[in-house]
Amino acid sequence: MDSSIQIEAKDLISNISFVRLESSWKNIIGQIEQILFTDDRIIVFDRYKAKAIYVFDRNGKFLNKIGMLGHGPQEYVEPSYIALVPGKNQIAVFDLAPKKVKIYDLNGKFIRSEDVPIYLFSGEYLTDQVKVGATIGRRYLSLPEWGKASLFMFNKNWEVISAAFQDPFPEGLTYTSTKNLKKFKDRIYYTPAFENRIYRVYLDSVQLLYQLDFGDRTLPDPGKYQINDDRSFGNLLKKHHTFDGYFVDLAGGMFIQTADNTRGKTFFFDKIKDSVFCLSNQISNPLENWFHTSDYYVNDSTIASSTDAASIVTLMPWMRQFAKAIPQKEQTERIIEQLAPVTENDNPVLFFFTLKSDR
């Protein structure tokens, strides 16, 4: 993956749109961790600040909240991940500390609580009968009979069917990697922490799909270096080009976010041309500014990014000035003026980018 082979956003994007998420005291969003999209809903998970799950319609109107924080039987204590239950208009909330999965319908009605045998940082449904879950493969978090495995497959009763990926890191290392498991449509992927590999998870196997090669700046496999503390590991990361599970897989391409000495880079794997490009920082439209940070799957041709309202307010003069100088500026200026009422205390704005099919 060569960062000198670049492509501009304008060469990939066919359409840009946005949705303002309605703001009220009932749905204050601090930091978005996940966004799930259904045909008629946008589901937003704020894991670290509000620690809440909000449901909006596709125009951004607030509909309801899913569950609430607490120790009651219908509440969650430490939500770590959300997933849609196949074919049932239900959502699963993975509650880390109590080792439970809480099931709600999309209107917020509590359905049931399920016990799981392990601390699951994330989980997805291969089918309504088979689930897959990821954890950090430490002895105190994993199941002793499965060693330090970090990926598990479960039956409908959350009994372990199989496990894989023995954690190679020493116990003294407290690294975090929260993007190990991702689902795009019906495709589930697993990325071992800091290993530059993307695996596809199937019902009967886990298969290597892609391996990222950054030349002599590729991070060595964990078993090839002796690191026993966080500081040494942090210094190692700064010397290499790293990948920690931030990617979005579409029908025609894959966006992969990486870090090179703490500087972010986004690569695009064009499946049509079978080529990899580094996304250039050059933009031809002010709205493309948020294309580089798109981390949410909408459908197989569209990705989305979330932008805090304060950034919109701060950049509004720049956007207006930039838009005056571009050709075919009418649509861009119209979107910018529709964003003008945003205040810094509002909920985030979602930008949607649809990719060209004839690149």
LOZAKE-134046 format. One line per field, with one value per residue (C-alpha): residue in one letter; residue number from 1; x, y, z. Coordinates in pm, 1 decimal. Example, Ala and Ser with C-alpha at 12.3 -4.5 7.8 and 13.67 -1.06 7.14 Angstrom:
BEGIN
rest: c(A  S) $
nr: c(1  2) $
x: c(1230.0  1367.0) $
y: c(-450.0  -106.0) $
z: c(780.0  714.0) $
//
This chain:
BEGIN
rest: c(M  D  S  S  I  Q  I  E  A  K  D  L  I  S  N  I  S  F  V  R  L  E  S  S  W  K  N  I  I  G  Q  I  E  Q  I  L  F  T  D  D  R  I  I  V  F  D  R  Y  K  A  K  A  I  Y  V  F  D  R  N  G  K  F  L  N  K  I  G  M  L  G  H  G  P  Q  E  Y  V  E  P  S  Y  I  A  L  V  P  G  K  N  Q  I  A  V  F  D  L  A  P  K  K  V  K  I  Y  D  L  N  G  K  F  I  R  S  E  D  V  P  I  Y  L  F  S  G  E  Y  L  T  D  Q  V  K  V  G  A  T  I  G  R  R  Y  L  S  L  P  E  W  G  K  A  S  L  F  M  F  N  K  N  W  E  V  I  S  A  A  F  Q  D  P  F  P  E  G  L  T  Y  T  S  T  K  N  L  K  K  F  K  D  R  I  Y  Y  T  P  A  F  E  N  R  I  Y  R  V  Y  L  D  S  V  Q  L  L  Y  Q  L  D  F  G  D  R  T  L  P  D  P  G  K  Y  Q  I  N  D  D  R  S  F  G  N  L  L  K  K  H  H  T  F  D  G  Y  F  V  D  L  A  G  G  M  F  I  Q  T  A  D  N  T  R  G  K  T  F  F  F  D  K  I  K  D  S  V  F  C  L  S  N  Q  I  S  N  P  L  E  N  W  F  H  T  S  D  Y  Y  V  N  D  S  T  I  A  S  S  T  D  A  A  S  I  V  T  L  M  P  W  M  R  Q  F  A  K  A  I  P  Q  K  E  Q  T  E  R  I  I  E  Q  L  A  P  V  T  E  N  D  N  P  V  L  F  F  F  T  L  K  S  D  R) $
nr: c(1  2  3  4  5  6  7  8  9  10  11  12  13  14  15  16  17  18  19  20  21  22  23  24  25  26  27  28  29  30  31  32  33  34  35  36  37  38  39  40  41  42  43  44  45  46  47  48  49  50  51  52  53  54  55  56  57  58  59  60  61  62  63  64  65  66  67  68  69  70  71  72  73  74  75  76  77  78  79  80  81  82  83  84  85  86  87  88  89  90  91  92  93  94  95  96  97  98  99  100  101  102  103  104  105  106  107  108  109  110  111  112  113  114  115  116  117  118  119  120  121  122  123  124  125  126  127  128  129  130  131  132  133  134  135  136  137  138  139  140  141  142  143  144  145  146  147  148  149  150  151  152  153  154  155  156  157  158  159  160  161  162  163  164  165  166  167  168  169  170  171  172  173  174  175  176  177  178  179  180  181  182  183  184  185  186  187  188  189  190  191  192  193  194  195  196  197  198  199  200  201  202  203  204  205  206  207  208  209  210  211  212  213  214  215  216  217  218  219  220  221  222  223  224  225  226  227  228  229  230  231  232  233  234  235  236  237  238  239  240  241  242  243  244  245  246  247  248  249  250  251  252  253  254  255  256  257  258  259  260  261  262  263  264  265  266  267  268  269  270  271  272  273  274  275  276  277  278  279  280  281  282  283  284  285  286  287  288  289  290  291  292  293  294  295  296  297  298  299  300  301  302  303  304  305  306  307  308  309  310  311  312  313  314  315  316  317  318  319  320  321  322  323  324  325  326  327  328  329  330  331  332  333  334  335  336  337  338  339  340  341  342  343  344  345  346  347  348  349  350  351  352  353  354  355  356  357  358  359) $
x: c(0.0  180.8  67.1  224.5  -37.2  -325.9  -684.2  -900.9  -1242.0  -1407.0  -1299.7  -1494.7  -1805.5  -2121.4  -2347.9  -2328.8  -2620.1  -2664.6  -2898.9  -2919.7  -2994.8  -3269.2  -3148.8  -3338.4  -3278.9  -3405.0  -3129.4  -2803.9  -2519.7  -2163.6  -1951.5  -2081.1  -1933.3  -2164.6  -2436.8  -2667.8  -2902.6  -3226.8  -3468.8  -3645.1  -3425.1  -3089.3  -2966.3  -2693.9  -2484.6  -2295.7  -2080.4  -1852.4  -2035.6  -2415.1  -2383.8  -2714.3  -2875.6  -3101.9  -3330.4  -3406.1  -3599.4  -3403.5  -3467.0  -3308.6  -3627.4  -3583.6  -3814.5  -3712.9  -3438.8  -3331.8  -3315.3  -3127.5  -2823.4  -2879.8  -2873.8  -3236.5  -3333.3  -3431.8  -3130.6  -2765.3  -2460.6  -2170.6  -2292.4  -2003.8  -2163.2  -2497.7  -2609.7  -2929.1  -3098.6  -3162.1  -3519.2  -3679.2  -3667.8  -3477.0  -3147.3  -2897.4  -2707.2  -2387.2  -2350.8  -1984.2  -1942.2  -2247.2  -2177.0  -2525.4  -2695.9  -3013.6  -3265.9  -3507.3  -3735.9  -3659.7  -3931.5  -3742.0  -3953.5  -3748.9  -3772.7  -3533.4  -3190.8  -2945.3  -2643.4  -2312.2  -2012.9  -1747.5  -1680.1  -1777.5  -1656.4  -1851.6  -2079.6  -2271.2  -2527.8  -2420.1  -2779.2  -3055.8  -2915.8  -2539.3  -2349.7  -1989.2  -1824.6  -1487.8  -1298.3  -942.9  -778.7  -653.8  -682.4  -910.7  -1142.1  -1141.5  -1246.0  -961.7  -1052.9  -1004.5  -669.2  -633.3  -871.5  -1018.6  -1286.1  -1571.3  -1862.4  -2177.7  -2501.5  -2841.9  -2799.4  -2458.1  -2274.1  -1928.4  -1905.1  -1548.8  -1279.3  -979.6  -699.4  -489.3  -389.9  -10.2  32.8  179.7  -41.0  133.8  24.6  -305.8  -360.1  -713.0  -868.1  -1243.0  -1295.0  -1216.3  -1559.7  -1756.8  -2060.6  -2152.5  -2487.5  -2449.5  -2067.0  -1885.7  -1516.1  -1262.9  -936.1  -687.8  -541.4  -248.9  -192.4  -266.5  -501.5  -871.8  -1055.4  -1401.8  -1611.5  -1827.3  -2050.0  -1792.1  -1462.5  -1265.6  -1064.4  -795.6  -932.8  -674.0  -327.4  -208.0  149.0  317.4  663.8  940.4  698.0  466.7  423.1  577.9  354.6  321.2  516.7  823.3  900.1  943.0  725.8  610.3  475.6  250.3  518.9  746.7  450.9  350.2  703.1  691.6  363.3  509.9  781.2  540.7  235.2  -48.3  -403.7  -644.6  -967.4  -1107.9  -1249.2  -1573.5  -1644.6  -1867.7  -1959.7  -1709.9  -1437.7  -1304.3  -1201.8  -920.4  -809.0  -451.3  -199.3  157.0  349.1  17.2  -90.0  -403.6  -420.4  -717.0  -666.4  -923.3  -906.9  -1086.2  -1230.5  -1323.9  -968.2  -801.5  -586.9  -511.8  -502.6  -427.4  -702.6  -553.8  -600.7  -683.6  -1056.3  -1259.7  -1570.0  -1588.3  -1828.8  -1560.5  -1379.9  -1574.0  -1528.5  -1186.3  -1335.1  -1625.8  -1646.5  -2010.4  -2164.7  -2502.1  -2539.1  -2312.2  -2260.9  -2283.1  -2074.0  -2134.3  -1938.1  -2052.0  -1944.9  -1991.9  -2203.5  -1928.4  -1710.7  -1992.4  -2030.5  -1654.7  -1607.8  -1920.1  -1737.1  -1469.7  -1732.5  -1922.1  -1606.4  -1481.5  -1817.0  -1809.8  -1501.6  -1613.9  -1797.1  -2155.7  -2173.7  -2553.5  -2611.0  -2315.5  -2426.4  -2778.8  -2652.1  -2429.6  -2720.6  -2932.7  -2656.4  -2646.0  -2901.2  -2679.0  -2560.3  -2259.6  -2485.8  -2674.0  -2634.4  -2390.2  -2459.8  -2430.8  -2283.4  -2359.9  -2129.6  -2248.3  -1972.3  -1955.5  -2030.6  -1831.7  -1494.7) $
y: c(0.0  301.6  642.9  811.2  657.0  890.4  950.1  1254.3  1244.7  1393.8  1087.8  859.5  1053.6  1078.5  1241.5  1413.4  1458.1  1510.0  1451.6  1667.7  1451.9  1621.6  1771.1  1777.7  1709.4  1355.6  1258.4  1442.6  1276.2  1320.1  1078.6  837.0  487.6  305.0  388.2  122.7  190.1  9.6  93.7  355.4  415.9  547.6  391.0  582.5  436.5  677.8  439.2  666.1  988.3  953.1  572.0  555.9  423.9  655.6  584.1  843.9  822.9  858.9  1234.6  1271.5  1304.8  1152.4  854.0  676.9  553.5  188.8  84.2  288.2  276.1  106.0  -217.8  -318.2  -634.4  -432.6  -199.0  -222.9  -152.8  -122.5  -134.5  -213.1  -293.9  -309.0  -543.6  -597.9  -934.9  -1084.1  -1064.6  -960.3  -577.2  -621.0  -494.0  -673.6  -466.8  -634.4  -552.6  -610.2  -622.2  -836.9  -1068.6  -1031.4  -946.4  -739.5  -770.1  -484.8  -411.3  -100.5  93.8  41.1  -236.7  -479.3  -839.3  -1049.6  -1079.8  -1351.9  -1468.8  -1509.1  -1706.0  -1445.3  -1071.7  -977.0  -643.0  -698.8  -954.1  -1020.2  -1264.2  -1497.6  -1626.3  -1602.9  -1930.2  -1871.4  -1577.3  -1465.1  -1259.7  -1093.5  -1027.5  -949.3  -1287.7  -1236.8  -1517.6  -1321.9  -1226.9  -1546.3  -1904.6  -2120.1  -2422.8  -2215.3  -2065.1  -1699.0  -1713.3  -1380.1  -1485.9  -1721.3  -1878.6  -1957.0  -2146.3  -1991.2  -2057.5  -1886.6  -2214.5  -2207.3  -2398.1  -2301.3  -2044.5  -1900.6  -1643.7  -1696.2  -1354.7  -1320.9  -1016.1  -1044.3  -995.2  -669.5  -494.7  -307.8  -224.8  -156.7  -243.0  -194.6  -240.5  -611.8  -723.1  -549.4  -636.6  -495.9  -622.2  -1000.5  -999.5  -1030.1  -952.1  -996.4  -805.3  -923.7  -630.8  -463.2  -752.9  -583.9  -865.1  -877.3  -1208.8  -1306.3  -1504.2  -1782.7  -2039.9  -2314.9  -2125.0  -1802.9  -1717.2  -1458.7  -1209.7  -929.0  -865.3  -504.0  -448.0  -116.7  -227.8  -179.7  19.4  -279.1  -361.0  -703.5  -984.3  -969.4  -1289.9  -1139.6  -870.5  -867.4  -591.3  -611.7  -265.3  -3.3  261.7  34.3  -78.8  282.9  362.8  60.3  177.5  521.7  363.0  167.9  209.8  52.1  -68.6  -128.2  -241.6  85.0  3.5  -1.2  -265.1  -173.8  -365.2  -182.9  -97.5  -86.7  217.6  145.0  394.8  360.9  554.6  645.5  789.2  907.6  1073.2  925.4  802.3  659.2  404.3  293.0  -56.2  -36.6  -383.6  -296.7  -198.5  -429.5  -135.0  47.0  425.6  665.0  924.2  1264.3  1557.5  1768.1  1851.6  2021.3  2078.8  2190.6  1906.9  1655.2  1761.8  1491.4  1217.3  1126.3  1031.2  822.5  514.7  404.5  160.8  269.4  31.2  -127.7  202.0  462.5  549.7  809.8  1024.1  1199.9  1558.1  1746.1  2059.4  2285.0  2197.2  2290.7  2629.0  2695.8  2601.8  2774.8  3093.6  2879.0  2656.8  2954.7  3114.1  2784.4  2713.5  3044.1  2933.4  2589.4  2503.3  2378.4  2531.6  2559.0  2223.8  2272.4  2624.6  2496.1  2228.4  2480.1  2718.1  2429.1  2372.2  2739.2  2704.7  2447.7  2566.2  2436.6  2269.2  2060.8  1689.4  1571.3  1600.8  1291.2  1329.4  1062.6  990.8  773.2  629.9  643.7  315.2  406.8  505.3) $
z: c(0.0  -136.2  -10.2  -314.5  -546.3  -478.1  -578.6  -510.6  -348.0  -658.9  -857.1  -622.3  -515.8  -725.3  -465.7  -124.9  114.8  487.0  779.9  1090.3  1393.8  1592.8  1920.2  2249.6  2618.1  2554.3  2309.0  2378.3  2186.0  2306.9  2102.7  1841.7  1856.9  1611.7  1363.3  1219.5  929.1  847.7  566.7  779.8  1085.5  1196.7  1521.8  1705.7  1988.5  2215.9  2418.1  2617.8  2705.7  2704.7  2717.6  2535.9  2216.0  2017.3  1721.6  1451.9  1127.2  803.5  806.0  1150.6  1356.6  1702.5  1759.7  2080.0  2306.9  2338.8  2705.2  2962.0  3186.9  3521.0  3716.8  3663.2  3470.3  3160.9  3177.1  3072.1  3288.0  3042.6  2681.9  2448.3  2110.4  1930.3  1651.6  1456.6  1508.6  1160.8  1036.2  1364.7  1385.3  1709.0  1840.9  2064.8  2321.1  2440.9  2810.9  2888.5  3266.2  3356.8  3060.2  2915.6  2588.0  2619.2  2335.3  2252.9  1961.3  1758.0  1940.1  2264.0  2414.5  2623.7  2497.1  2706.1  2863.7  2761.0  2960.7  2778.5  2912.8  2838.2  2836.3  2481.0  2350.0  2027.9  1867.8  1546.9  1411.4  1132.7  1139.1  1397.9  1537.6  1520.4  1667.6  1670.7  1944.3  2002.7  2322.5  2429.1  2471.8  2826.8  3076.1  3306.6  3019.1  2816.8  2891.9  3036.5  2828.2  2512.2  2613.1  2516.7  2220.0  2114.2  1860.8  1951.4  1767.1  1967.2  1913.9  1984.3  2359.3  2370.5  2410.5  2249.8  1920.5  1835.1  1908.2  1724.8  1729.5  2039.1  2172.4  2125.7  2348.9  2702.4  3007.8  3102.4  2783.3  2817.1  2450.8  2333.9  2002.2  1976.5  1603.3  1575.9  1453.0  1179.8  969.4  628.5  499.0  554.9  553.0  887.5  924.2  1202.7  1238.6  1504.2  1694.8  1515.2  1273.0  937.7  835.8  755.9  787.9  663.5  912.3  770.3  938.5  896.8  879.8  918.1  607.5  541.5  291.5  280.5  418.0  425.6  311.9  393.7  284.5  539.3  759.2  808.1  1177.1  1249.6  1371.7  1753.1  1800.9  1634.9  1892.1  2268.5  2412.8  2773.4  2855.7  2700.0  2657.6  2455.8  2246.0  2178.8  2060.3  1830.3  1676.0  1602.6  1389.9  1170.1  952.3  1150.0  1099.4  1384.4  1224.7  1087.6  745.0  547.1  283.8  -11.3  -324.6  -544.4  -297.6  55.4  260.5  505.2  769.9  892.4  1098.6  1001.3  1297.9  1448.5  1120.4  969.7  613.2  425.5  149.1  -107.6  -252.8  -587.3  -643.5  -1000.9  -1098.9  -844.8  -733.9  -408.5  -381.9  -97.7  -59.0  -134.6  103.7  -200.6  -212.6  -484.3  -273.1  93.1  174.2  75.9  394.6  582.4  324.9  467.0  804.9  679.2  901.3  876.5  631.6  491.3  198.0  -61.9  -247.4  31.1  336.8  606.0  848.5  1165.1  1230.5  1554.5  1524.6  1658.5  1358.4  1120.7  1292.7  1294.7  928.5  794.1  672.0  503.8  336.9  198.2  61.4  -88.1  -257.1  -446.7  -639.0  -758.7  -1082.8  -1057.5  -713.5  -681.2  -507.7  -272.9  -178.6  -117.3  123.9  303.2  357.1  486.0  741.2  842.3  1129.9  1307.2  1648.6  1839.5  2098.2  1840.4  1785.7  1516.7  1146.0  925.8  576.8  315.8  21.6  -266.3  -483.3  -859.1  -1031.5  -1346.0  -1200.6) $
//
